[in-house]
Amino acid sequence: MSHTIPQLRALLARGETTHGHLVASALDRAAQDPARHVFTALYADSAMAAARYADASLAAGVALPPLAGLPVSVKDLYDVAGEPTRAGSIVCNDDPAPVSDAVAVARLRAQGAAIIGKTNMTEFAFSGVGINPHYGTPRNPADSKVARIPGGSSSGAAVSVALGIAVAGLGSDTGGSIRIPAALCGLVGFKSTQSRVPRTGALELSRTLDTVCSMTRSVADCITVDAAVADAPMEVTQRPLHGMRLAVPETLVFDGIEPAVARAFDSALQRLSARGAIIESIPFRELAEIQALNAPGGFSAVEAYAVHRQRLANRTGDFDPRVAQRIATGAVASAADYIAMHDARKAWIRRAEAIVKPYDALVCPTVPILAPEIDVLVASDEAFFKANGLLLRNTFAINYLDGCAFSLPCHDAGALPVGLMLSSTSGGDSRLAAVALAVEAALAA
């Protein structure tokens, strides 16, 4: 299913397919080998019921919401009534089952989406790599010869879309968990301003940074899914690329960049410039301050430790050792440290927003490396943590900003995926979406 949502709607309107056929095909593909380790649960009966309802409604001339009867996957971070929320861990297997769906899941159901299953993820969403020792690691479909990471933490969500099983994967983004796998798997990922979608019913990693969002095959599809889970469509006024001001930060974001990523990004900038975008390099030295300001421990580690400290004390051996190691670093922060971290972030955001304000968007590589091989990162802690740091570095800056961002594919056909990230400040989602639509069109031309 390599079609976008409007393309599928057109096929359905012409009677060239049915919702039932689309969902049955998705469920069949979800059970095949390329999708191994992608899903932790499949909901065949309820998904087919949603598809049949959409088919009956269409036959009766009832107008359907865009996602009605279409297969959508949900990260195993979100509550689904009647079963434990495992969040990629075996530690949660015996937790009480929630009695209601997470808000985002309930809103997808209200739109008639056929939720086909829960997707695998990094344990407790605490890594940008996507490796899971408990449930296996989904293989990145972009390389048929070499088993590469899909990126994380929304690993299964990305692969479910990249394989054409789902039209959208509901995930989350705390430091890049939507944009990283989108970049590595050749998809579009949208990290909205955190406040757009309630986090109720999502297992917490970092209450300061967690964002409910999704990845799809196009910017327009991301906007559609955002409208459903936010329960408030963005008012996006399409604009020409000509005259848009895009700022390229010179600080931090190109450190350690691989040549293939640099070439793809430079080529993309040349195409945007040729179509009238105004590309400006800016120092943005504030980006280099984030690591020191987000210490000791960092928001993710400190807040994850608050959530998991009892589990960590009683069942350390059942954790992914690398996740346990990262969560444990959150134990060092005092209450005074934590308050100081928040104060420092607020002051930094004010300074950073003043730098970003004159531009339509920041633009940089989503991640500076291509997808590494799974086996290499499984075998070596040094290689794993080096890759994890590089994968999260550029994307995390936007979470720290409380901003919004799109990752768009910018690689040549047949090459390993490379992502181009467009970012803006808190609440700038609609304006950024217009920029992303224009950039996407230019890159596809």
C-alpha positions in Angstrom: 0.0 0.0 0.0 2.2 2.8 -1.3 -0.6 5.2 -1.8 -1.3 8.4 0.1 -4.7 8.9 1.8 -6.2 11.0 -1.0 -5.0 8.5 -3.6 -6.7 5.7 -1.6 -9.9 7.8 -1.2 -10.0 8.3 -5.0 -9.6 4.5 -5.6 -12.4 3.8 -3.2 -14.7 6.4 -4.7 -14.2 4.9 -8.2 -14.9 1.4 -6.8 -11.5 0.1 -7.7 -11.0 -1.3 -4.2 -12.8 -1.6 -0.9 -11.9 -0.8 2.7 -12.3 -4.5 3.4 -9.8 -5.4 0.8 -7.3 -2.8 2.0 -7.5 -3.9 5.6 -7.5 -7.6 4.8 -4.4 -7.1 2.7 -2.7 -5.1 5.5 -3.4 -7.8 8.0 -2.0 -10.5 5.7 1.2 -8.5 5.1 1.5 -7.9 8.8 1.9 -11.6 9.3 4.6 -12.1 6.7 8.3 -12.2 7.2 9.3 -8.7 6.2 7.0 -7.5 9.0 8.7 -9.7 11.6 9.0 -7.9 14.9 6.9 -5.0 13.7 3.7 -5.7 15.7 3.2 -6.8 19.3 -0.5 -7.3 18.8 -2.9 -7.5 15.8 -6.6 -6.5 16.0 -8.0 -8.4 13.0 -11.6 -8.5 14.1 -12.0 -4.9 15.1 -10.1 -3.6 12.1 -12.2 -5.6 9.7 -15.3 -4.4 11.5 -14.2 -0.8 10.9 -13.5 -1.6 7.3 -16.9 -3.2 6.7 -18.7 -0.2 8.4 -16.8 2.2 6.1 -17.8 0.1 3.0 -21.4 0.1 4.0 -21.4 3.8 4.7 -19.7 4.6 1.4 -22.3 2.4 -0.4 -25.1 4.3 1.3 -23.7 7.7 0.2 -22.5 8.7 3.6 -19.5 11.1 3.7 -16.6 9.5 5.4 -13.8 11.1 7.4 -10.4 10.8 5.6 -9.1 7.9 7.9 -12.4 5.9 7.9 -11.8 2.3 7.2 -8.1 2.7 6.4 -5.4 0.7 8.2 -3.6 2.6 11.0 -1.0 1.3 13.4 -0.6 2.4 17.1 2.7 2.4 19.0 2.6 0.1 22.0 3.0 3.1 24.3 -0.7 4.0 24.1 -3.4 2.4 26.2 -5.9 0.1 24.3 -8.7 -0.9 26.6 -8.5 -4.5 27.9 -4.8 -5.2 27.6 -1.6 -4.2 29.4 0.4 -1.3 27.8 3.8 -3.0 27.5 5.8 -0.1 26.0 8.3 -2.5 24.5 9.1 -4.1 27.8 8.4 -7.4 29.5 8.4 -5.6 32.9 4.8 -4.4 32.2 3.3 -7.7 31.1 1.5 -8.2 34.4 0.3 -4.6 34.8 -3.5 -4.0 35.1 -5.2 -3.6 31.8 -6.5 0.0 31.2 -10.3 0.3 31.1 -10.2 2.9 28.3 -8.2 3.8 25.2 -5.7 6.6 25.2 -7.1 9.9 24.0 -5.3 9.7 20.7 -6.4 6.1 20.1 -10.0 7.0 21.0 -9.9 9.9 18.5 -8.6 7.7 15.7 -11.5 5.3 16.4 -13.9 8.2 16.4 -12.7 8.9 12.9 -13.4 5.4 11.9 -9.8 4.3 11.4 -9.1 0.6 11.2 -6.5 0.1 13.9 -4.8 -3.0 12.8 -2.4 -3.5 15.7 0.1 -2.2 18.2 3.7 -1.7 17.0 7.0 -2.6 18.5 9.3 0.1 20.0 12.4 0.8 22.0 11.7 -0.2 25.6 10.0 2.7 27.3 10.8 4.9 24.3 14.2 5.6 25.6 16.5 5.4 22.5 16.6 6.7 19.0 18.0 3.4 17.6 15.0 1.1 17.7 16.6 -2.0 18.9 14.5 -4.2 21.3 16.0 -7.3 22.9 12.6 -8.5 24.2 10.5 -8.5 21.1 13.1 -8.3 18.4 14.1 -5.4 16.2 12.1 -4.6 13.0 14.3 -4.5 10.0 14.5 -1.3 7.9 12.8 -2.0 4.6 15.0 0.5 2.8 17.9 -2.1 2.4 17.0 -5.5 1.1 20.6 -6.8 1.5 21.8 -5.5 4.9 19.7 -5.6 8.1 19.7 -2.0 9.3 18.0 -0.3 12.2 14.7 1.4 11.6 15.4 4.1 14.1 13.4 4.6 17.3 11.8 4.8 19.4 8.8 4.4 17.1 10.5 1.6 15.2 7.5 -0.6 14.4 5.3 2.4 13.5 7.8 3.4 10.9 8.2 0.0 9.4 4.5 -0.6 9.3 4.1 2.5 7.1 7.3 1.8 5.0 6.1 -1.7 4.2 2.7 -0.3 3.1 0.8 -2.1 5.8 -0.5 1.1 7.4 -1.3 4.5 5.9 -0.1 6.1 9.2 1.7 5.0 12.3 0.8 6.7 15.5 4.0 7.2 17.5 5.5 9.6 20.0 8.4 12.0 19.9 10.4 12.9 23.0 13.8 13.6 21.5 13.1 12.5 17.9 11.2 9.3 18.1 9.0 10.2 15.1 11.5 12.1 13.0 14.4 9.7 13.3 12.7 6.6 12.1 10.9 8.7 9.4 14.3 9.9 8.2 15.9 6.4 8.2 12.9 4.7 6.5 12.2 7.3 3.9 8.9 8.6 5.4 7.4 11.9 6.4 7.3 12.5 10.2 5.6 15.4 12.0 6.4 16.4 15.5 3.8 18.9 16.5 4.0 21.4 19.3 3.6 19.3 22.5 0.3 20.9 23.6 -1.6 20.1 20.5 -2.5 16.5 21.5 -3.3 15.3 25.0 -0.9 12.7 26.3 -3.6 11.0 28.5 -3.2 7.2 28.2 0.3 7.3 26.9 3.0 5.7 29.1 5.2 8.5 30.1 8.9 8.9 29.3 9.3 12.6 29.9 6.3 14.8 30.8 8.3 17.8 29.7 9.0 16.6 26.2 6.7 13.8 25.2 4.6 14.6 22.1 1.8 12.6 20.5 2.3 12.5 16.7 2.6 10.3 13.6 4.5 9.4 10.4 3.0 8.8 7.0 3.9 8.9 3.3 3.3 12.6 2.8 3.0 16.0 4.5 -0.7 16.2 3.7 -1.2 12.8 5.3 0.6 13.9 8.4 -1.7 17.0 8.5 -4.7 14.7 8.2 -3.7 12.4 11.1 -2.8 15.4 13.2 -6.3 16.8 12.7 -7.7 13.5 13.9 -5.6 13.1 17.1 -5.6 16.8 17.9 -9.3 17.0 17.3 -8.6 20.4 15.8 -7.5 20.8 12.1 -4.7 23.2 11.4 -5.7 26.1 9.1 -2.9 25.7 6.5 -2.7 28.3 3.8 -0.6 27.0 1.0 2.2 29.3 -0.1 4.7 29.3 -2.9 8.2 28.3 -2.0 9.5 31.4 -3.8 10.6 34.0 -1.3 10.4 31.7 1.8 13.4 32.3 4.1 15.0 29.1 5.4 17.8 29.3 8.0 20.5 26.7 8.1 22.2 26.5 11.5 26.0 26.4 11.4 26.4 25.1 14.9 26.3 21.5 16.0 23.9 20.0 13.3 26.6 19.1 10.8 29.1 17.7 13.3 30.0 14.1 12.4 27.9 14.1 9.2 28.4 11.2 6.8 29.3 12.1 3.2 26.1 10.6 1.8 23.9 12.6 4.1 25.8 15.8 3.3 25.5 15.2 -0.4 21.8 14.6 -0.2 21.2 17.6 2.0 23.3 19.9 -0.2 21.5 18.7 -3.3 18.1 19.4 -1.6 19.1 22.9 -0.7 20.3 23.6 -4.3 16.9 22.4 -5.6 15.0 24.6 -3.1 17.2 27.6 -3.9 16.7 27.1 -7.7 12.9 27.3 -7.0 13.2 30.6 -5.2 13.7 29.7 -1.6 16.1 32.1 0.2 18.7 30.0 2.1 20.6 31.7 4.8 23.3 30.3 7.1 23.1 31.5 10.7 25.5 30.8 13.6 22.8 29.7 16.1 25.4 29.1 18.8 22.7 28.5 21.4 22.4 25.0 20.1 25.7 24.2 21.6 24.4 25.1 25.1 21.7 22.5 25.2 23.8 19.6 26.6 25.0 21.6 29.5 21.6 23.2 30.2 19.9 19.8 30.1 22.0 18.4 33.0 22.4 16.7 35.3 20.7 13.6 33.9 18.5 15.4 31.4 14.7 15.7 31.4 14.1 12.3 29.9 16.3 10.5 32.4 15.1 12.4 35.4 11.4 12.1 34.6 11.8 8.4 33.5 13.5 7.6 36.7 10.5 9.1 38.6 8.2 6.8 36.6 10.2 3.6 36.7 12.3 3.8 39.9 10.3 1.1 41.7 10.4 -1.2 38.6 14.1 -0.5 38.3 14.8 -1.4 41.9 12.7 -4.6 41.9 13.3 -5.9 38.4 16.5 -4.5 37.0 17.4 -7.8 35.3 14.2 -7.7 33.2 15.1 -4.3 31.6 17.0 -3.8 28.4 20.4 -3.1 30.1 21.0 0.0 27.9 17.7 1.5 28.8 18.2 0.7 32.5 21.6 2.4 32.3 20.1 5.6 30.8 17.1 5.7 33.2 19.5 5.3 36.2 21.3 8.5 35.3 18.2 10.3 36.3 18.7 9.4 40.0 21.5 12.0 40.4 19.3 15.1 40.0 17.9 16.8 43.1 14.7 18.8 43.2 16.7 22.0 43.1 18.6 20.6 40.0 15.3 19.8 38.3 13.8 23.2 39.0 17.0 24.8 37.7 16.8 22.8 34.5 13.3 24.1 33.8 14.3 27.7 34.5 17.3 27.4 32.2 15.2 25.9 29.5 12.6 28.7 29.6 15.4 31.3 29.4 17.0 29.5 26.5 13.7 29.1 24.6 13.2 32.9 24.8 16.6 33.5 23.3 16.3 30.8 20.6 12.8 32.0 19.5 14.2 35.4 18.9 16.7 33.9 16.5 14.2 31.7 14.7 11.4 34.3 14.4 12.5 36.1 11.2 12.6 32.9 9.2 9.9 30.6 7.8 11.7 27.6 9.1 15.1 26.2 10.2 16.4 23.6 7.9 19.0 20.9 8.6 19.6 17.2 8.2 17.2 15.3 10.4 20.0 12.9 11.4 23.7 13.2 10.3 24.1 9.5 9.6 22.6 6.7 7.4 20.9 3.8 9.2 23.6 1.6 10.8 23.6 -2.2 10.7 21.6 -3.8 13.5 24.2 -6.4 14.3 27.0 -3.8 14.8 24.9 -1.9 17.4 23.7 -5.0 19.2 27.3 -6.2 19.6 28.9 -3.1 20.9 27.8 -0.7 23.6 30.3 1.9 22.3 28.8 1.7 18.8 25.3 1.8 20.1 25.7 4.9 22.3 27.7 6.7 19.7 25.0 6.1 17.1 22.2 6.9 19.6 23.8 10.3 20.4 24.2 11.2 16.8 20.6 10.2 15.9 19.1 12.2 18.7 21.2 15.3 18.6 19.5 17.4 15.9 16.0 16.3 16.6 16.3 16.8 20.4 17.0 20.5 19.9 13.5 21.0 18.7 11.9 19.1 21.6 14.1 21.3 23.9 12.7 24.3 22.1 9.1 23.0 22.5 8.9 23.6 18.8 7.4 21.7 15.8 9.2 20.0 13.0 8.7 17.9 9.8 11.2 15.3 8.5 11.0 14.9 4.7 12.8 12.4 2.5 15.5 14.2 0.4 17.6 11.3 -1.0 17.8 10.1 -4.6 15.7 7.1 -5.7 17.5 3.9 -4.8 19.8 5.4 -2.2 19.5 4.8 1.5 17.1 7.3 3.0 18.2 10.8 4.2 15.8 13.2 6.0 15.6 16.9 5.8 14.2 18.6 8.9 12.1 21.8 8.8 11.5 23.3 12.2 9.8 26.2 13.9 8.8 27.5 17.3 6.0 26.5 19.7 2.6 27.0 18.1 4.0 27.6 14.6 2.5 24.3 13.3 0.2 25.7 10.7 2.8 28.0 9.2 5.4 25.2 9.2 3.0 22.9 7.5 2.7 25.3 4.6 6.4 25.4 4.3 6.7 21.7 4.4 4.1 21.3 1.6 6.0 23.7 -0.6 9.4 22.1 0.2 7.9 18.6 -0.4 6.6 19.6 -3.8 9.9 21.2 -4.8 11.9 18.1 -3.8 9.5 15.8 -5.8 9.7 17.9 -8.9 
